[in-house]
Amino acid sequence: MTTPVLTYNPQPARPALRLPAGACDSHVHVFGPAARFPFAASRNFTPADAPKEALFALHKVLGISRCVIVQSAIHGFDNSAAEDAIAAGGGHYLGVALAPHTVPDAELQRLKAAGFRGVRFNFIPHLEQGSTPQQVMELTQRLAPLGMHLQVHFASGLVHELAPILKTSAVPVVIDHLGRVNAALGPDHADFRALCTLMEDPNFYMKVSGAERNSPAPPYAEGAALARQMVERFPDRCFWGTDWPHPNHTHVPDDAALVDLLVSIAPTPDLLDRLLVQNPQRFYRFPA
């Protein structure tokens, strides 16, 4: 049997940066506990449990009071673990589901009522959901009446072929992890330029999470620099997240260091407040 992999620090440090009231971590996952919420047979690795209790404890240390839980491929299309965490979050935790493009309307309505604000599709080889981009665009016609958005996760080079298709979406589109660009290639690389061009369309939003993935190594300066460009150019359509508990990573990131990196990503109080408070409040519609 595969030994479960611990992908996060169970004793997180406290960041130096004090976050504004109402700060939102807009991209996390929950894993298990597997005894209650079994992992999908299709998973590409077996993580150690990263349950809601560990997530809530992390956010208390980091100074985060709101969160968007994104369903992980570890649990496949069974959104139960994320739904359980949302229910326990008292209105401070919302979600984005994984579902096939054939998901029934009744299930979409149920997910919305449970606190899910959108549906995510992966176009990453090890996370593929078996849907074509055109099939996903057809699904957006059914998401629109529900007020749900589309979230997409893709390898950076796919931005060129996906962009014209995604522009036909009937709902807002959130792009994961700065488009998974290689930050070491800099702001003039074709992939990052294509992302910026796509973001000129007001129907698109960007998660500037992932500096710890798209940079060569800590302190993740290259990723922070690209994230800052995106935040400064599109201050009202960017979100940030830790990506806890950091699946499919090369190392276990320091969550406090990721918070402190916000000084470089959103260097003014106004930009930081928009990124962490105003934008997620408006887009995800957290209860007052």
C-alpha positions in Angstrom: 0.0 0.0 0.0 1.2 3.5 -0.9 2.5 5.5 2.1 0.5 8.7 2.5 2.5 11.8 1.7 2.3 14.8 4.1 2.2 17.8 1.8 1.8 20.6 4.5 3.3 21.7 7.7 1.0 20.7 10.6 2.5 23.3 12.8 2.4 26.5 10.7 4.4 29.6 11.6 2.8 33.0 12.1 3.5 35.5 9.3 5.0 38.9 9.9 2.4 40.6 7.7 -0.9 41.5 9.5 -3.7 40.9 7.0 -6.7 43.2 6.7 -10.0 42.2 8.4 -12.0 39.9 6.2 -9.0 38.6 4.3 -9.8 35.6 2.0 -7.7 32.6 1.1 -9.3 32.0 -2.3 -7.7 28.7 -3.2 -7.3 25.7 -0.8 -8.2 22.0 -0.8 -9.2 19.5 1.9 -8.1 15.9 1.9 -10.3 13.5 3.8 -10.1 12.3 6.5 -10.0 9.3 4.2 -11.8 7.0 6.7 -14.9 9.2 6.2 -14.3 10.7 2.7 -12.4 8.1 0.7 -9.9 9.2 -1.9 -10.7 8.7 -5.6 -9.3 5.5 -7.2 -8.1 7.8 -10.1 -5.9 9.9 -7.8 -2.3 10.3 -8.9 -0.9 10.0 -5.4 -2.1 9.3 -1.9 -1.8 12.3 0.5 -1.9 12.3 4.2 -5.2 13.6 5.6 -5.6 17.4 5.4 -9.0 17.8 7.0 -11.0 20.9 7.7 -9.8 21.1 11.3 -6.2 21.6 10.1 -7.3 24.2 7.5 -9.3 26.2 10.1 -6.3 26.1 12.5 -4.0 27.3 9.7 -6.2 30.2 8.9 -6.4 31.2 12.5 -2.6 31.4 12.6 -2.4 33.3 9.3 -5.1 35.8 10.1 -7.5 34.7 7.4 -11.3 34.8 8.1 -12.7 33.8 4.7 -11.9 31.0 2.2 -12.8 29.3 -1.0 -12.3 25.6 -1.0 -11.6 24.2 -4.4 -12.4 20.5 -4.9 -9.3 18.4 -5.5 -8.8 15.6 -8.0 -7.8 13.6 -4.9 -11.5 13.2 -4.3 -12.6 13.3 -7.9 -16.2 14.2 -8.5 -17.2 13.4 -5.0 -17.4 16.9 -3.4 -18.4 15.6 0.0 -15.3 16.5 1.9 -15.3 20.1 0.6 -19.1 20.4 1.2 -18.6 19.2 4.8 -15.9 21.8 5.4 -18.1 24.6 3.9 -21.0 23.6 6.1 -18.7 23.8 9.2 -17.3 27.2 8.1 -20.4 29.2 9.2 -20.7 31.2 6.0 -17.0 32.1 6.0 -16.1 29.2 3.7 -17.4 28.7 0.2 -16.4 26.4 -2.6 -15.7 25.5 -6.2 -16.7 22.0 -7.3 -15.4 19.4 -9.7 -18.0 17.8 -12.0 -18.2 16.3 -15.4 -19.6 18.4 -18.2 -22.6 16.1 -18.1 -23.5 17.0 -14.5 -27.3 17.2 -14.2 -28.9 20.5 -13.5 -30.4 19.2 -10.3 -26.9 18.5 -9.0 -25.6 21.9 -10.0 -28.6 23.4 -8.1 -27.7 21.3 -5.0 -24.1 22.3 -5.1 -25.1 26.0 -5.3 -27.3 25.6 -2.3 -24.5 23.9 -0.4 -22.2 27.0 -1.0 -20.4 26.1 -4.2 -20.0 29.2 -6.4 -18.5 27.6 -9.5 -17.2 24.5 -11.2 -13.6 23.8 -12.0 -12.1 22.0 -15.0 -8.5 20.8 -15.2 -6.6 20.8 -18.5 -3.4 19.4 -16.9 -2.3 15.9 -18.0 -2.2 14.3 -14.5 -5.6 15.9 -13.6 -7.6 15.6 -16.8 -11.4 15.3 -16.2 -12.3 13.9 -19.6 -14.0 17.0 -21.0 -13.1 18.9 -24.1 -12.9 22.7 -23.9 -16.0 23.0 -26.2 -18.0 20.7 -23.9 -17.1 22.9 -21.0 -18.2 25.9 -22.9 -21.6 24.2 -23.5 -21.8 23.6 -19.7 -21.4 27.3 -19.1 -24.8 27.9 -20.7 -26.3 25.9 -17.8 -24.1 27.6 -15.2 -25.2 31.1 -16.2 -28.8 30.9 -14.8 -27.4 29.7 -11.5 -25.0 32.5 -11.2 -22.1 30.1 -11.0 -18.7 30.7 -12.6 -16.1 28.6 -14.4 -12.7 28.0 -13.0 -9.9 26.6 -15.3 -6.5 25.1 -14.5 -4.2 24.5 -17.5 -0.6 24.1 -18.5 0.8 27.5 -19.5 1.4 26.6 -23.1 -2.3 25.9 -23.6 -3.3 29.5 -23.1 -2.8 30.2 -26.8 -5.3 27.6 -28.0 -7.7 27.8 -25.1 -8.0 31.6 -25.1 -10.4 32.0 -28.1 -12.5 29.1 -26.8 -12.7 30.4 -23.2 -13.8 33.8 -24.6 -17.1 32.2 -25.6 -18.0 31.3 -22.0 -21.4 32.3 -20.9 -20.1 33.0 -17.4 -17.1 34.6 -15.8 -13.9 32.6 -16.0 -11.3 32.3 -13.2 -7.8 31.2 -14.2 -5.9 29.2 -11.7 -2.3 29.8 -10.4 -1.3 32.6 -12.8 -1.8 30.3 -15.7 1.0 28.0 -14.4 3.5 30.1 -16.3 7.2 29.6 -15.7 8.1 32.8 -13.9 11.8 32.3 -14.6 11.1 33.1 -18.2 10.0 36.6 -17.2 7.1 39.0 -18.2 8.0 39.1 -21.9 7.5 35.4 -22.5 4.6 34.6 -24.9 2.6 32.6 -22.4 2.5 35.5 -19.8 1.8 38.0 -22.5 -1.1 35.9 -23.8 -2.5 35.7 -20.2 -2.4 39.5 -19.9 -4.1 39.9 -23.3 -6.9 37.5 -22.1 -7.3 39.4 -18.9 -8.1 42.6 -20.9 -11.5 40.9 -21.4 -13.5 41.9 -18.3 -15.1 38.4 -18.2 -11.8 36.9 -16.9 -10.3 36.8 -13.4 -6.9 35.6 -12.2 -5.7 33.8 -9.1 -2.2 35.0 -8.4 -1.5 32.0 -6.3 1.3 29.7 -7.3 4.5 31.8 -6.8 5.9 28.8 -4.9 5.2 26.6 -8.0 6.3 28.8 -10.9 9.5 30.2 -9.3 12.7 28.2 -9.4 13.1 28.2 -5.6 12.4 30.2 -2.4 11.9 33.1 -1.8 9.8 32.9 -5.0 10.8 36.4 -6.2 10.1 35.6 -9.9 6.6 34.4 -9.3 5.8 37.4 -7.0 7.0 39.8 -9.7 4.6 38.4 -12.3 1.8 38.3 -9.8 2.5 42.0 -8.9 2.2 43.0 -12.6 -1.1 41.2 -12.8 -2.4 42.8 -9.6 -1.3 46.3 -10.7 -2.8 45.9 -14.2 -6.1 44.3 -13.1 -6.6 45.3 -9.5 -10.3 44.5 -9.4 -10.1 41.0 -10.9 -7.4 39.2 -9.0 -7.6 36.8 -6.1 -4.9 35.2 -3.9 -4.7 31.8 -2.3 -2.2 29.6 -0.4 -3.1 26.4 -2.4 -2.9 24.6 1.0 -2.2 21.6 1.5 0.1 22.0 -1.6 -0.6 18.8 -3.6 1.7 17.6 -6.4 4.6 19.8 -5.2 8.3 19.5 -5.1 8.5 20.7 -1.5 6.4 21.7 1.5 6.0 25.5 1.3 6.0 27.7 4.4 2.5 29.2 4.5 3.7 32.1 6.6 6.3 32.9 3.9 3.5 32.8 1.2 1.5 35.4 3.2 4.6 37.6 3.7 5.2 37.4 0.0 2.0 39.5 -0.4 4.2 42.6 0.5 5.8 42.1 -3.0 2.6 41.1 -4.8 0.2 43.8 -3.6 2.6 46.5 -2.3 0.0 49.1 -1.2 -2.7 48.9 1.4 -5.3 49.6 -1.3 -4.1 46.8 -3.6 -3.9 44.4 -0.7 -7.4 45.2 0.4 -8.8 44.7 -3.1 -6.9 41.4 -3.5 -7.8 39.9 -0.2 -11.1 41.5 0.8 -13.0 43.5 -1.8 -12.6 41.3 -4.8 -13.4 37.9 -3.2 -16.3 39.5 -1.2 -17.9 40.9 -4.4 -17.2 37.9 -6.7 -17.9 35.0 -4.4 -20.7 36.7 -2.5 -19.8 35.9 1.0 -22.7 36.4 3.5 -22.5 39.8 5.2 
